[in-house]
Amino acid sequence: MALALLVLCATTSAYVYGDAVRLRARSRLHGGAAAAWSDCRQTAAPRFRIASQQTLRGVPLPQTGASLDTIELALAADDEATAWLRLSDNAQNLTSIDVILTHDGARVVYIDATGRYGEPDRRKRDERRTRRDRNQDADTLAPAAFAPAVRINYRWRADAAFRDADATRSLVLWGGVFCCLALVSVRRRGGGCDELEDQGAGSDSDDAKPGGGGGGAGPVRRRR
């Protein structure tokens, strides 16, 4: 049990300032089954506690050639996921996503996303960037198989409530570890005392035998 608690504490994911956070994405037809999560390119991932702007591309569509207004997109950082965002709303395509990541000091504990649609100043810029990237990337497949590239604006905020809850949880876990270790130590000491008592009982029985030990009746006199 103590080993399991130690492993649990050691495997808790933690970041330091500037680390790349694992970013995943998936899509689905509106109201349909969601596709499996797929890891995004590292260039699209956020950096821990650093505000940045990245481009998300290469997210597989649930159905090739489907209309964008029937497709929804979701993002996930570690185990925290956003709500579903439509790729098109009111005939306006999704052009950027504002993502707010909440951290407790070392981990991502919440992620929220807001979609922006039909931004004219960004639409032309993103179209030029997409054409340039398609010419440079040899692994780019048919556009009909992927969701359109969108910009992601990452922002971070801290939440002490999560940090306090995590500290309490860690304290409870470590308390359990110490209790288990103390119980094992007590059991081992108890076993050693039992062995000593058994040895003492054995020596007393040897002394009680006739002619044994130094507690005899002394020299025997002969009769004349």
N, C-alpha and C positions, 0 to 999 in steps of 0.2 A: 504493500500500500504506500509506504514511504517512497519507494522508487517510482511508483506511478505519479505521485504528486510532484516529485522532482522533475520528471520528464515533462509533465504538464506545464510547470513553470518555465522550463528551459525552452519549450517549443512555442511559447507565446511570441507572435511576430511583433517586432519593435523596429522603429526607424530612428535615424538621427537626421539632423538638418541636412537637406540636399539629396537624400537617398531617392532613387527612382521607386515610385509606388506602382505595384502591379495593377494594370488597367485591363479590363475585359469588356467585351461588348457582345450583344446578341440582338437579333431582330425577330419579328413575328408579323404575320398578317393580323390585322385588327380583330381581336376576339378569338384568334386561333392559337394553336400550340406554338410555344416559343422554341426557337432553335437553341442548340447548345451554346454555352459561353465559349468565346474564342479570344485568345490573348491578342491584344492590340500591339502594334509596333511600339518599340521602346521610345521612339521619337514623339509619340503621342501621349506618353504617360506623364503624369505630374511629378514634380519634385517635392519631397516632403517639406511643407511649410514655406514653399516658395511660390509666389504668384507668377503665373506665366500664361502664355498663349501658344497652343499647339494645334496641329491639324490632324483630325481623325479621318482615316481612310482605310479601305480594305475590309470593311465589315460585310460579310456575306449576306445576301438577301434571302429571305425564306422561299422566294419563288422568283425565278428569272423572268424579267420582263413585266413584273407586277407594277401596278400604278403606285406612285409614291404616297398618295393619300390613303392607301390601304395598308401601309407598312409602318410599324412602330419600332423604335430603337430604345435600348436601355444600356446603361453603363454600370460598371461595378469596380470599386477600388477595394482590394482584399475581399472581405466577405460582405461588404455593404454595397447595396445596389440602389439605383435611382428608380423613379417611376418611369413609365413608358412615355416616350415622346414621338409624335407623329412626324414623318419625314416631309409631309406637306399638309398645310392647314389653310383653308379658305383660298385655295389656288396659289398659295405662297409656299415655296420650298424652304425647308429648314436650312438656315445659313450659318448659325452659330449656336453654341450652348454655353450658358453660364453655369459653372459647376462650383459649388461651395463644399469644401471638405472640412469636416470637424475632426480635430485630433484631441487626444487626452494627454498629450505630452510626448508619447512615443508610438501611438497606434492611431489608425484611422477608425473612428467609431461611428461616423455618419457621413452620408453623401447626398446632396440635393442638386437637382439640375433644372434649369429653366431654358426652354427653347426660344430662339429668335428666328422669325420668318421674314423672308423677302427684303433683307437689308440691301438696298441698291448699291451702296458704296462698297460693300464687301462682296456682293455677288460677282461683279466683274473681276475684282481682284482674285477671288477664289477660282473663277473659271480660268484665268491666266495661269494661276499656280497649278491647277489641276492638269492643264495641257502640258505645262513644263515638266511636271513630275511624271506624267505618262510617257513623255519622250525620254526621260532619264532612267526610269525604273524598268528593268527588263522583265520583272516578275508580275507586272500589272496585267490582269486578265480583262476580259470583255467588260465594259462599263455596266452592262445589263445584269451582271452577276454581283455587283457591289452597290452598297448605299453610296450616295454622293458624298464627297469629302465635305466636312464641316469644321469650322473653327471651334476650339474649346478654350474658354477663359477660366482658368483655375484660380480660385481664391481659398484662403485658409482661415479658420478661426479655432480658438481653443475653448474647451468646455471643462471647467473644473469639476463639474458634477460627475462626469465620466471618470476623471482622474481619481476622485475620492472613492468612487465605487470600485475602481480597479485596485486602488491601494488596500481597501478593506478586503477585497477578494484575495489579494496576495497575502495579506496578513493572516487570514483564515487558513489558507493553504500551508503557509510556513508553520503556523501553529499546529496544524495536523501532522506535519512532518516531524516536528520536535516531539510531539506526544507519542508518535509511533516509535521514534528512536528511544525515548525514555522507557516505554513499555518493554521494548526488546532488551534494553540494558537491565531492567529490573528482573525480567525473567531469567536472564543469564546469571545474575547474582544469586537469585533464589535457587537455581540448579546447583551452583557451587556450594551453597550452605547445606543443601540436602546431602551432597556427597560427603562433606565433612562430618555431618551428624552420623551418617552410616558408618564411616570409618571409626568414629568415637565409640559407637555401640559395639562394633566388632572387637575393639581392644578391651572393653569392659568384660565381654564374655570370655575372652582369653584369660583375664586375670582371675575370673571366678572358677576356673578349672583347678582340680587338686594338684598340688605340687607346682602350680604355675606361679610365676612372679616371685616377689620378695616377701609376700605376706604369709609364709608357711608357719608351721607350729614349732620350729626350732629343732635342736638335736634330739635324737631318740636314745634313751638310756636302756642298757641291757639288764635283764634280771639275773641275779646270781642264783 
